[in-house]
Each structure stands twice: as C-alpha cells, then as structure tokens.
Amino acid sequence: MCAHTPACPKAEAADCLAARVSDAHPDQGWDLLCNGVLLFEDTGALLPDGQIIAPSRVASLATPVRERLAA
C-alpha cells in the first residue's frame, strides 16, 4: 500500500502511527494513514483489522490544576 521511501510502518508495527497521512479529513476529525490506519483527532486509532488504539490523554499544562484534578 505504501510507496514512500523508506516505507511507512505497517499497521501491525508498534510505530504504526508514524505512517504518513494519505487522506486527510480534519473537518470530520480523522485521517487515513498510508498503512490503512484511521487516526482520530483525539489521538485514538482504528487498525485495519478492527483493533483499537486508545487515545493518549495527557493533561495539558495549560489546563488549570483544579480541572486536571477533577478529571
């Protein structure tokens, strides 16, 4: 599927989210990566075989402390 040199990581690889975007849909909140992975704006992903990669939710330092503690 990938024609890049060097080739993008396969969907099964640990670094699969490092693949290049082949079809961007920022208005809908997702991008299709070169390896067939759907990457969502919340950093979650859906692999071609249906497996899910949960979003990585890191508290932002710009978020007030009381909001981070309430989460």
Secondary structure by P-SEA (a helix, b strand, c coil): cccccccccccccccccccccccccccccbbbcccbbbbcccccccccccccccccccccccccaaaaaac
